[in-house]
Structures are given as C-alpha cells and as structure tokens.
Amino acid sequence: EGAAWTAAIWTDAQAVWSIGDDPVLGCRSPSIVDVRNMSVPVHTVTVEISLNGQQYANTNATFMHYEPPQVHSVTPHTGPLRGATFSELVGTNFWETGEITCRHGRLGKSSPAMYNLTGSDAARMEVASMPIVDRWALYERTHADLFTPLYQSDHTSVIVCTSSRATEIYGPGEEVQVEVALNGQQYSSSVDLDNYFTFYKRPTLDAVDPVQGPVTGGTELILSASASDRFPNADTEETKCVFIQGDLVKMTDAVYDVLGSIVTCQTPDWPEAAHVKVEVAMNGQQPSISNVDFAFVPVVTGLSVHYGPFTGDTEILVEGIGFIDTSVSRRVGADVQVLDEGQGRCVFVDQMGWILETTVMATYVNESFVTCVSPSYAE
C-alpha cells in the first residue's frame, strides 16, 4: 500500500514448485498489530511478488487481516470419544471465510465449521454446500444491519461444527478447550472457562425399572449402565433419555445421579402400545447403544356398560388410548379372512379377591376402542 507500508508488509517468500511448469510461491503473512488502524476491525492489503527483492509484480491479489476470534462458550460441554458431536460455539470476531475449522483440544483433529446463518439444521447443510462467494452474499444480506460489510469486531455470534474422532488422542474424562481458526490454520487462544469440552466413553445400559408404563407417559424410570461401560463420571445438565421406535424418536429431560451412577427420567407420551428402545444421551445428542426395552401399554378410560349377570356374555365396548391391532388377516376376493386373532385380551380382575383374574379375547376396533364379552362367574 505504498512506501509507508513497505516495511510493515515485507516478508520472505519460499518458492515451492508445483507439478508441471507453473511455480507456486508460498510465504507467511506478517504482523500489522503495531501499524494497523485500531478503528477498523479488518484490514485488506495487496499481495505482490518480487523475484529480486526490488521490483514487485502487481498480482491484484488481496489478503485480509482480522482480529483474532475468541470462543466464549461451547454447547454441549460433553461428547463421546468417537466424535460427531454437533457443537455450537459462541464468541466474538467470528465471520464467514469459507475456511473456518474448529478443534477440540490442541491435539484434536480439525473439523470443518461454518458461521451460523440460520437456526435450521436443513438450512445449515444447504448453506455449508454453497460456494464461498454465495455464502458471502448470503452473509451480507443476513447481517446487513450488523456487519460492515462482512465483519464487526466484538459482536457475539455463533459458529457450528462437529467434534472429530478422538479415541486415539484423548481418554475418558479428559477436558479440553474448543477453539476456532477462521483461516483453517491459526486457532484462537481463549481464556473463558465456559468453552471447555469433556470426552467420555459412551455408556451401555443394562437395565430399566420399571419395564412398562402407560402410553400417556409420566412413568418415572431408573436406568443403570453395565459395570464395564458405566455412565461417565461427570455431572451434566445436558443428559436426556431417548425413546426410539423406528423413525419415531422422543427425548425427555434426565437427571444423572453421580453417586448412584444412575439416570432417572420420565417417559413421554406414545401414540400407541409398543416396545421401544430406551437409551441415554449424556450430551443431549448421541444416545448409548444398548438392548434395553420399555413397553408402552394402553390405558383404559371407560366402558360402555358397567353391569352384567354372573353368566357372562355381556358385550362391552372398551374405550382407551393406544390400542393396536395385533391380528393377522388376508383378503380373499371380496372377503377378509382372519388368520390370527392376535394377542389382544380383556382381563377381568376381581377387586374383592374372591376369584382369580379371567382373560377373554378382545377385538380391535381402532386405536381408541376394543370390544370383548364378559366371562362367566356362575360357578
């Protein structure tokens, strides 16, 4: 930028030859801390090349100096050693360069990161796949009132990234700082205590108590882990219980008891009676991998008739929540042939204890109704 800046931007360049006849010159950027304009958060300079240290070629190439980013907090604070924890990093001096990376600990591997332009995961993926020029344009449009034109120092913003696999680098319980490099090379050196991240070995559940509860939810569960793969020794407010049935996944808040090494939570409501897998996500994201099941059972809310003779044969329409059709049938021409009447049953329990409970076949109507016939108590 003229003679006054010559000393400030002068740096040695080491020639590195690429494959073929085209040369590549590489050099390190100099510091401009002592000469930059303090009122300007970024400073752009032109990069020129000289082969003899005197005459410089005008390359029309620019390089932007920026204030070093600072990470103030990271969410979640924990994640498994296998990596893939989706992290949100809150800090200052963040801006979109197309070359952002994050690193969990000084020994951790770099992971691609991006400026958080949106709260939608699907939109994040779409933005992440954009060419850098398009991402810059979106950045300008989204932050036109905050950034001039792409950047503003000391403005709190968010970068998102995922942790890399660390099984061969760190051990369970190791705590590291999470840092950001806007150019993929030089990482921040933050001092905030809230940007720590603790690795853990993913636990394996071996029991859930009780093993069943109503589809309306609200059952208090106690989950314990196997002795070899216990819950990590770290109290975390991020812990969730995860209930999985195919594509249906629900999470509920959980409490981790460090002393008892158990996790407690309540079951969510479920659309129908079913056996579902129960897991624990210590960081609210990545569940354990276990073979522990919980049974959601239907709830009876009413009967069409409340009285009948000892001889039985009273037809009853049972109203409830979460009934499922367990019968097996096939269509033969215009008719439906029932191959298996299923496992649906009405159970009559003597409240006075005079006789044993009696079970009769139940016929499924829909998720809210089944029908059955009262048994005989004539004897």
C-alpha positions in Angstrom: 0.0 0.0 0.0 2.8 2.4 -0.9 6.2 3.2 0.5 4.9 3.8 4.0 3.7 0.2 4.3 6.7 -1.5 2.7 8.4 -2.4 5.9 5.2 -3.5 7.5 4.2 -6.0 4.9 7.7 -7.2 3.8 8.0 -10.9 4.3 10.3 -13.6 2.8 8.8 -16.0 0.3 9.9 -19.5 -0.2 9.4 -20.9 -3.7 7.6 -24.2 -3.9 7.3 -25.7 -7.4 4.1 -27.5 -8.3 3.7 -30.4 -10.6 4.2 -29.1 -14.2 5.9 -25.8 -15.2 3.8 -23.4 -13.1 5.6 -22.1 -10.0 3.9 -21.6 -6.7 5.3 -19.1 -4.2 4.5 -19.5 -0.5 5.0 -17.1 2.4 3.8 -16.3 5.9 1.7 -13.2 6.5 3.4 -10.6 8.6 2.0 -8.9 11.7 0.4 -5.5 11.4 -0.5 -5.1 15.0 1.7 -2.0 15.5 0.7 -0.2 12.4 -3.0 -1.0 11.7 -5.8 1.4 12.2 -7.4 0.5 15.5 -10.8 1.8 14.4 -11.0 -0.7 11.6 -11.7 -4.3 12.6 -10.3 -5.8 9.4 -7.5 -4.5 7.1 -7.0 -5.5 3.5 -3.7 -5.3 1.8 -2.5 -6.2 -1.7 0.0 -9.1 -2.1 2.7 -8.5 -4.6 5.7 -10.7 -5.6 9.3 -9.9 -6.3 11.9 -12.3 -7.5 14.8 -10.0 -6.8 13.6 -8.2 -3.7 13.3 -4.9 -5.6 10.7 -4.9 -8.3 7.3 -6.2 -7.4 4.7 -7.6 -9.7 1.1 -6.3 -9.4 -0.9 -9.5 -8.8 -4.2 -7.8 -8.0 -4.4 -10.3 -5.1 -5.6 -9.2 -1.7 -5.2 -10.5 1.8 -7.3 -9.6 4.8 -6.0 -9.2 8.3 -8.6 -9.7 11.1 -8.9 -9.5 14.8 -8.3 -13.0 16.3 -11.5 -14.8 17.2 -12.4 -15.6 20.8 -14.5 -18.6 21.9 -16.6 -17.7 25.0 -18.7 -20.9 25.3 -19.5 -24.2 23.7 -22.7 -26.3 23.8 -22.8 -29.1 24.6 -19.9 -29.4 27.1 -19.5 -33.2 26.6 -19.3 -35.8 23.9 -18.2 -39.3 23.2 -14.6 -40.1 22.1 -15.9 -41.4 18.8 -16.7 -37.8 17.8 -19.6 -36.4 15.7 -20.9 -34.2 18.5 -22.6 -31.2 16.9 -21.2 -28.1 18.7 -22.3 -24.5 18.9 -19.5 -22.1 19.7 -20.4 -18.6 20.9 -17.7 -16.0 20.6 -16.6 -12.7 19.2 -14.8 -11.7 16.0 -16.4 -14.5 14.0 -17.1 -14.1 10.3 -17.6 -16.3 7.3 -14.5 -17.0 5.4 -15.3 -20.4 3.8 -12.2 -21.8 5.5 -13.4 -22.0 9.2 -12.3 -25.0 11.2 -12.8 -25.9 14.9 -10.6 -28.1 17.1 -11.4 -29.8 20.3 -8.2 -29.6 22.2 -4.7 -28.8 20.9 -4.1 -32.4 19.9 -7.6 -32.7 18.3 -8.1 -33.0 14.6 -9.5 -30.0 12.7 -13.2 -30.2 11.7 -14.9 -28.1 9.0 -17.0 -25.3 10.6 -19.3 -22.6 9.4 -20.8 -19.3 10.5 -24.3 -20.0 11.9 -26.5 -18.1 9.5 -29.7 -20.0 10.4 -31.3 -22.0 13.2 -32.4 -24.7 10.8 -30.3 -27.8 10.6 -31.5 -28.4 7.0 -30.7 -24.9 6.0 -27.2 -25.2 7.7 -26.5 -28.2 5.4 -27.6 -26.2 2.4 -25.5 -23.2 3.3 -22.5 -25.4 4.0 -22.6 -26.8 0.5 -22.7 -23.3 -1.1 -19.6 -21.9 -2.9 -17.8 -19.4 -0.8 -18.9 -16.5 -3.0 -22.6 -17.4 -2.5 -22.1 -17.8 1.3 -20.5 -14.3 1.5 -23.5 -12.9 -0.4 -25.9 -14.6 2.0 -23.9 -13.4 4.9 -24.1 -9.8 3.7 -27.8 -10.0 3.2 -28.5 -11.6 6.5 -26.3 -9.3 8.6 -26.6 -6.1 6.6 -27.6 -4.2 9.7 -24.8 -5.6 11.9 -21.8 -6.1 9.7 -19.8 -3.7 7.6 -19.7 -5.3 5.1 -18.8 -8.8 6.3 -17.5 -8.3 9.8 -17.7 -6.4 13.0 -15.3 -6.9 16.0 -16.7 -7.7 19.5 -20.0 -8.8 18.1 -21.2 -12.0 19.7 -22.1 -14.7 17.1 -22.1 -18.4 16.6 -20.1 -21.0 14.7 -21.2 -24.6 14.3 -19.0 -27.6 13.8 -18.7 -31.3 14.8 -16.1 -32.9 17.0 -13.6 -35.3 15.4 -12.9 -38.8 16.5 -10.5 -38.7 19.5 -10.3 -42.3 20.6 -6.5 -42.5 19.9 -5.8 -39.0 21.3 -7.7 -38.5 24.5 -9.1 -40.7 27.2 -12.5 -40.7 29.0 -12.9 -37.7 31.3 -10.2 -35.5 29.6 -11.2 -31.9 29.4 -10.1 -29.7 26.5 -10.6 -26.2 25.2 -12.6 -25.8 21.9 -11.0 -23.2 19.6 -11.7 -21.8 16.1 -9.5 -20.9 13.1 -11.1 -18.6 10.6 -8.4 -19.4 8.0 -8.1 -23.1 8.9 -4.6 -22.5 10.3 -4.3 -20.2 13.3 -6.5 -21.1 16.2 -7.9 -18.8 18.8 -6.5 -19.0 22.3 -9.5 -18.3 24.5 -9.4 -17.9 28.3 -13.1 -18.3 29.0 -13.9 -21.2 31.4 -17.1 -22.0 29.6 -15.5 -23.2 26.3 -14.3 -26.5 27.8 -15.4 -29.9 26.4 -15.1 -33.2 28.2 -14.8 -36.5 26.3 -16.4 -39.7 27.6 -16.8 -43.3 26.7 -20.3 -44.0 25.5 -22.2 -46.0 28.2 -24.1 -49.2 27.7 -27.4 -49.6 29.6 -28.2 -53.0 31.2 -31.5 -52.3 33.0 -34.5 -50.1 33.1 -37.0 -50.1 36.0 -40.0 -50.4 35.6 -40.1 -52.2 32.3 -43.6 -50.9 31.3 -45.9 -48.0 31.7 -49.0 -46.3 30.1 -48.9 -44.7 26.7 -49.9 -41.4 28.4 -46.4 -41.1 29.7 -45.2 -39.8 33.0 -43.7 -43.1 34.3 -40.6 -42.5 36.5 -37.7 -44.6 35.1 -34.4 -45.6 36.7 -31.7 -46.6 34.2 -28.4 -48.2 35.1 -25.4 -49.0 33.0 -23.2 -52.1 32.8 -20.1 -52.3 35.0 -17.7 -52.2 32.0 -19.4 -49.2 30.3 -20.8 -47.1 33.1 -22.0 -43.5 32.9 -19.1 -41.0 32.7 -18.1 -39.5 35.9 -19.3 -36.1 35.1 -22.4 -34.3 36.3 -24.1 -32.8 33.2 -27.3 -30.9 32.8 -27.4 -32.0 29.1 -28.4 -35.6 29.8 -31.6 -36.9 28.1 -33.5 -40.1 28.0 -34.1 -41.3 24.4 -37.1 -43.4 23.3 -36.8 -45.0 19.9 -39.3 -46.9 17.7 -38.2 -47.0 14.1 -38.2 -43.4 12.8 -40.1 -42.1 15.9 -37.7 -40.7 18.4 -38.6 -38.7 21.6 -36.4 -37.2 24.3 -37.1 -36.3 27.9 -35.0 -34.4 30.4 -33.0 -36.7 32.7 -31.1 -36.3 36.0 -27.8 -38.0 36.4 -27.0 -39.3 39.9 -23.2 -39.3 40.2 -23.1 -41.1 43.5 -25.6 -43.8 42.5 -24.4 -43.9 38.9 -28.0 -44.0 37.6 -30.1 -41.8 35.3 -33.7 -41.0 36.2 -36.3 -39.5 33.8 -40.0 -39.7 32.9 -41.4 -41.4 29.9 -43.0 -39.3 27.1 -46.5 -39.9 25.7 -46.5 -42.5 22.9 -49.1 -42.8 20.1 -49.8 -46.5 20.7 -48.9 -49.6 22.7 -45.4 -50.7 21.7 -42.0 -52.0 22.8 -39.4 -49.2 22.3 -35.7 -49.0 22.9 -34.5 -46.8 25.7 -31.1 -45.1 25.6 -29.3 -42.3 27.4 -27.7 -39.3 25.6 -25.3 -37.8 28.1 -24.8 -34.7 26.0 -28.4 -34.5 24.7 -27.5 -35.7 21.2 -25.8 -39.0 20.9 -27.5 -41.9 22.5 -26.0 -45.0 24.0 -26.3 -48.3 22.1 -28.0 -50.9 24.2 -30.6 -53.7 24.1 -32.9 -52.3 26.8 -36.6 -52.1 26.0 -39.6 -50.4 27.6 -43.2 -51.4 26.9 -45.8 -48.7 26.4 -49.2 -50.2 27.3 -52.7 -49.0 26.5 -54.8 -47.0 29.0 -58.4 -47.9 29.6 -60.5 -44.7 30.1 -64.1 -46.1 30.1 -66.6 -48.9 29.5 -69.8 -48.8 27.5 -71.6 -50.8 30.2 -70.6 -51.4 33.9 -73.0 -54.2 34.8 -73.7 -57.8 33.7 -75.0 -61.1 35.0 -72.8 -63.8 36.5 -73.5 -65.9 33.5 -71.4 -63.6 31.3 -71.9 -62.8 27.6 -72.2 -59.1 28.2 -70.8 -57.2 25.2 -68.5 -54.4 26.3 -67.1 -51.6 24.3 -63.8 -50.6 26.0 -62.6 -47.0 25.4 -58.9 -46.1 25.9 -55.7 -44.8 24.5 -53.0 -46.6 22.5 -54.8 -49.8 21.4 -53.1 -51.6 18.5 -54.3 -54.3 16.1 -52.3 -57.5 16.6 -54.5 -59.7 14.4 -53.3 -61.1 11.0 -55.7 -61.3 8.1 -55.7 -61.6 4.3 -58.2 -60.6 1.6 -59.7 -63.4 -0.4 -61.8 -61.9 -3.2 -64.3 -59.6 -1.6 -63.9 -61.2 1.8 -61.3 -60.8 4.6 -60.0 -64.0 6.1 -58.7 -63.7 9.7 -55.6 -65.9 10.0 -54.7 -65.0 13.6 -57.0 -63.2 16.1 -53.9 -61.6 17.7 -52.8 -61.1 21.2 -55.5 -58.6 22.3 -57.2 -59.5 25.5 -59.5 -58.1 28.1 -58.5 -59.1 31.7 -61.2 -59.1 34.4 -59.7 -58.8 37.9 -61.8 -59.5 41.0 -61.3 -56.4 43.2 -62.5 -58.4 46.3 -60.1 -61.3 45.8 -62.7 -64.0 45.7 -61.8 -65.4 42.3 -58.8 -65.5 40.0 -58.5 -63.0 37.2 -60.1 -64.0 33.9 -58.8 -63.3 30.4 -61.0 -63.2 27.3 -60.4 -62.3 23.6 -60.5 -58.6 22.7 -61.4 -57.5 19.2 -59.7 -54.4 17.9 -61.9 -51.6 16.5 -59.5 -48.6 16.3 -56.8 -47.0 18.5 -59.5 -45.8 20.9 -61.8 -48.8 21.1 -61.8 -52.6 21.5 -64.7 -54.9 22.2 -64.9 -58.0 24.4 -67.5 -60.2 26.1 -67.6 -60.6 29.9 -66.7 -64.1 31.1 -69.0 -66.4 33.2 -68.7 -66.4 37.0 -71.7 -68.7 37.5 -69.6 -71.2 39.4 
